[in-house]
Structures are given as C-alpha cells and as structure tokens.
Amino acid sequence: MKIVIAGGHGKIALRLTRLLTERGDSVVGIVRNPRHVDDIGRAGGEAVVLDLEQATVDEVAAALAGADAAVFSAGSGNSAASARRDKMDRAAVVLVMDAAEKAGVRRFLHVSSINVGGADDSGIGEGYATYLRAKRAAEEHIFARENLDWTVLRPGVLTDEDGDGTVELTAGDRIGPKRIRSDQVARDDVAAVLVALLDRPDTARRIYVVVGGETPIEKAIDG
C-alpha cells in the first residue's frame, strides 16, 4: 500500500511510518518544516514539504496522487493560539479530505481525541476547550463525507511508554462523552491500531476509542 500521512513528523506519525515501511508499504509524510525531512527518511518514508495552513487543494492532491489511503495525524500543538487551532485541527482536515476526493483516494483515517465531546466541561481551560471544539468540528465534516471511507480513532491521553500490542478498543458515538477522560494509551499502540485499521476495510465509517488495555489489537478490532 501507499499511505500519505498529514502531520508526518508527529510522534504517532513517525511510529506509524516505521511500522508500515518495515513491512514493505510506501509512506509519504506531509511536513511543514524542511528540517523534518531527514527524520521522515530515517523512519523509512518520503517527505513532502507543504504547509497545511497555506496549501491549496491541488497541492495536497498532488501529494496524495496514487495513494491507497490518507491518515490525518497533524495538530496545532499545545501552545497554539485559537486561530491556529482552527486552521490545523479543523480546516486542515477539511483540506486533506477535499484533496483526497480530488485525488481519488477513498480511505481516510483521522486521529482525533477521546475528549472530543467534552469542550464544555467546566474543569478544563479555554485553550483545551478551543482545541476540542476544533476537533469536534472536524469530525462533523468527516461524518458528512459520502465519498470517503473514513474511520475516526479517538485515543486517550498519549504517553511515550513502550507499547505492548494490547489495548481497550470500544465503539464511539458521533458526539462523544461530555466529561473529560484521563485514560492513557501508548503512542506505540495507537500507531499499531492505525496499521490494523488500514488493513481492515470493514472498519470504514466507524468511530473507535482506544486506551490502554489487555486485549491484543487484532482481537480488539474483531470484538
């Protein structure tokens, strides 16, 4: 397969690139910073330098040409202002979906958040609430797409601990929980779940919540 990852220098994206290329897949990582090109290469992928806040649909579609799937794993960052959160966590998702449709790429995986429905929880700050609102708006755009075989993955709080290939994977609804959850999951395991989802076309048009657990990933998806 050929997979294009938007946000190719992210911690999940680099792990995903390694997993895919180690088994023989071709990976293109879209990055904004030219200094990140070598990191993509060391992970086994090929980098395309594009700023998703400025790029056109045609430019992103060119990067997606010939791909079997697109994965959106970009993000605005913890210290981003509200305007950038909207551009990266919502508008860039729409941009990549538009480009995927233009390039004829039907499979689209989106890395969201376990707390996407919790923007109005009184216990969080405005910065995190703004982030969650943008992620929620992005999901609403995804659910409306008739020409994409989308899957939304909502990970818990991400950690850099070594993954062990076991998780708790549950079906999510289109709204998400109103209360903030703090369940953790290793980025290694999130990347491995993404690989499994890419291999399973029957997971299209589904929402999954993933946190740490004791069920092997393949069995968790079957369940």
C-alpha positions, 0 to 999 in steps of 0.5 A: 500500500501507499499511505500519505500521512498529514502531520508526518513528523508527529510522534504517532506519525513517525511510529506509524511510518516505521511500522508500515515501511518495515513491512514493505508499504510506501509512506509519504509524510506531509511536513511543514518544516524542511528540517523534518525531512531527514527524520521522515527518511530515517523512519523509512518514508518520503517527505513532502514539504507543504504547509497545511495552513497555506496549501491549496487543494491541488497541492495536497492532491498532488501529494496524495496522487496514487495513494491507497489511503490518507491518515490525518495525524497533524495538530496545532500543538499545545501552545497554539493560539485559537486561530491556529487551532482552527486552521490545523485541527479543523480546516486542515482536515477539511483540506486533506479530505477535499484533496483526497476526493480530488485525488481519488483516494477513498480511505481516510483515517483521522486521529482525533481525541477521546475528549472530543465531546467534552469542550464544555466541561467546566474543569478544563481551560479555554485553550483545551476547550478551543482545541476540542471544539476544533476537533469536534468540528472536524469530525462533523465534516468527516461524518458528512463525507459520502465519498470517503471511507473514513474511520475516526480513532479517538485515543486517550491521553498519549504517553511515550511508554513502550507499547505492548500490542494490547489495548481497550478498543470500544465503539464511539458515538458521533458526539462523544462523552461530555466529561473529560477522560484521563485514560492513557494509551501508548503512542506505540499502540495507537500507531499499531491500531492505525496499521490494523485499521488500514488493513481492515476495510470493514472498519470504514465509517466507524468511530473507535476509542482506544486506551490502554488495555489487555486485549491484543489489537487484532482481537480488539478490532474483531470484538 
